[in-house]
Amino acid sequence: MEQVTGEKSLYHFLKQRTWDLTEQWYEDLNKERKGVYGSTDQEAVALLKRQNHAFHVLFCELFKGDDQHPEELFETWIQTMAEDDAHLGTPMPDMIEEFLNVKEQYIALLEEYALQCSETITISEFNQWNKRLASALKVIMVKFTANNLAHTAEQLRTRQEMIAQLSAPIIKLRKGIALLPLVGELEIDRAHIIFTQTLEKCSNMTIQSLLIDLSGVSDVDRHVADQLFLLISGLKLIGIKASLSGLRPEIARTSIHLGVDFKEVNVYSSIERALESLL
């Protein structure tokens, strides 16, 4: 390693070591964790190193003496990283830990530089560098965490909207008649979404008769049976007649055992039988 004299600035000292910092960081990285740090894909690893190196290139600028503000300097980097799919799939504690590991790298470098330039570096200067290091990383970590969580929340909101739309797929068969095929497990939260979406969609589509097919439903418990009964009652209140098809014997028995009465609803063994009657 090139000998550093007191004539060389801390900025240039750090700048010369950006790739060394990245390679050392990746060598010490715990690669058994989930997310981006545990990837074995060579392209993903190369990208991770470039992202880490870009951080170091920017971070060195904080020691250039131009009174750089970390939030402005790292704005693009933080936004890019916060929206990166690989980092979005990485636990937040792991990412915070790596920020702290990078901090340790810089603490070691500052100590190395101070020792090599001990005749020209004062204790006050050394303490000032450490304060700048801690302050800058604090700002970057807080901003990164906020952006990452905001983007995660937006993704979750988008997925929930998609789930809500798919939970109640109203299929119009002909004027005034539609089909609602229900598939999978109808847990209480999904049942509530179906209730809300179905009433809204049927009203907007001017549906008069809705066939609810249960042949793809895996199980019905008390809450789901109640929601289904409320849905039928709610449809009736807005002038829509509901019918059921695919009500398997075990689901029918469960409904009876739970005290849910569908005797005022037309029940068909299959969609085909229902359509013969409705159409």
Protein Blocks (a to p, Z undefined) as FASTA:
>chain_A
ZZddfkbcfklmmmmmmmmmmmmmmmmpcfkbgcjklpcbfklmmmmmmmmmmmmmmmmm
mmnonopafklmmmmmmmmmmmpmklmmpcfklmmmmmmmmmmmmmmmmmmmmmmmmmmp
cfklmmmmmmmmmmmmmmmmmmmmmmmmmmmmmmmmmmmmmmmmmmmcccdfbghiacdd
dehjddfklmmmmmmmmmmmmmmnopabdcddfklpfbdcfklmmmmmmmmmmmmmnopa
cddehiafklmmmmmmnopafklpccdfbfklmmmmmZZ
